[in-house]
């Protein structure tokens, strides 16, 4: 589960405080979050105690947000990936706050980003199929507070799907 950073604003993080070993630890954990501490220590050429302390520090400082399993959406019945542009009727604080709260309550909405440009929010959603999406757009998206207009982009093929950061 990913936990929000409480101690540090990630936009203000100073990456220069990380040394080469910290960066190696982050790369290895990104590739395999379930790696045993002993194996991680061997991989980065440190003692298990030193690696454990570094991982704790990286977590405490907010570089590591948490750990989660990546699941197969097709096998779980939500194989259709759809992006939705949302244009609000008004971009005032109460409308935006209500919209954000409503989005948080919907498991089908995987990501929601406030963007600059010709629309206000970009949603990443997963549903079973196009019929499910038609139901979802009518019963969920159009009922979200403040929605004036939407544009839908159904994904035909995922070329790259990664949450890994370039460290």
N, C-alpha and C positions, 0 to 999 in steps of 0.2 A: 504494500500500500504506500502511496506517495503521501508524504506529510508536508504541509507548508513550512517554509522557513520562518522561524520565529525570531531568531537572534540577529539575522543579518539580511539586508536587502541584496538579492543576487545581482541587481543592476549596479550595485556599488562595490561588488566584490573585487578584490585586488588579486588577480591571477598571479602576479609577480611574486606573491608570498609562497607559491607552490614550487617545490623543487622537482627535479627530474624523477625522483622516486615517487612523490605524490602523484605526478601525472601518469606514471606507469601503473600505479595502483588504480587510479581512476579508469584507465584504458582497460585493464584486466577485469575490473568489476563490471564495467559496461558490457563487456563481451560475455561474462559469466558471473552473474550476481550470486550464484550458489557455490562458488569456489570455496573450498575449505581454507581456513586461515593458514594452515601449514603449507598447502600448495601455493597460495598467494605469496607467502613469505619466500618460498623457493623461487618462484617466478621473478620476484623483484629483488632477490638476493639480500634479504634482511632476515633477522630473527623473527619468529612468530610473535613474540611479545612486542617488538618494535613495530611490526606491521599492524597488529591489533590496535596499538596506541595511535598510529597514524590514521587508521580507518575511523576510530572513534573521534579524532580531531576533525577529520574531513566531514564527518557527519554533523558534529557539533557546530562547525563553522558554516554548514549549509551547502557544501559542495556535493554531498551525497544526500539526496532527498528521501530515498527509501528504496525498497526492493519490491519487485512484482514479477509475476509470471506472465509471459506473452502467450495469449490463448489463440487458437485457430477459430476465426469468426465463422468460416464456412461450416465447420463441424458443430458449431454451437447455434446454427440457424440464423445467423445475422451476416451472411456473406456479401450482401450488397452494400457498398460504400457510396455515400452520397454527400456532396458538399452543397451547402445552401447559403446563398448570400441573403442577408436580411437588411432591409431598409426600414428604419423606424419612422413613425409618423412625426415624431418630434424627438430631438436629441437633447432633452432636458434631464436633469439628474434623477428626478423621481421615476420617469419612464424608463431610463436606463437601469436604475436600481431594481425596479420591478421585473424588467426583462431578465436581468442577470440572475435574480433569485429564482425565477420560473425555470430558466435553463438548468440551473444547478439540480433541480428536482427530477430531471429527465435522464434516465440511464441510456436512452438511445442516442443522446447527444454526447459524443465522446469529447469534443473540444469546442470551445467557443472563443473567438478572438475579436476584440474591438479593433477595427482596421481604419486606416486613413484611405480615402478614395471615394469612389462613387456609391458606396453603400456603407452600412455601419458595422455589421458583424458578419463573420464567416463561421459557419457551423460545420463540424465534421460529424456525420451520423452513420449509424449502421442499422440496417433492417434486413428482413428475410429476402424480400424480392420487390419488384415494382408495385405489385398490388398492395403489399404492406406499406410501401412508401406513400402511395396515394392515400391510404388511411392515415398514416402518420402526419403527412403535411396538412390534411384537413382537420384532424382531431387534436394535434399538438402544436405544430408550427404556427398555423393561422390563429390559434388561441393564445399564443404567447403575448404578453402585454406590449402594446405599442407597435406591433408589426403592421407595416403599411404595404410592403412589397417584398417578394422573394424571387430568387432565381435559383434553379436547381441544376446541379451538375452530377449526373450519375456516372460513376467510374466504370469504364469498360474493362480496364486492365490495370492492376497495380504494378508499376515498373520498379519502384523502390519504396520500401516501407521500413523505416528505421527511426528509432528514438535516440540513437547514439550521437553524442556530440563530438566534434573534432577536437580531442585533447591530445 
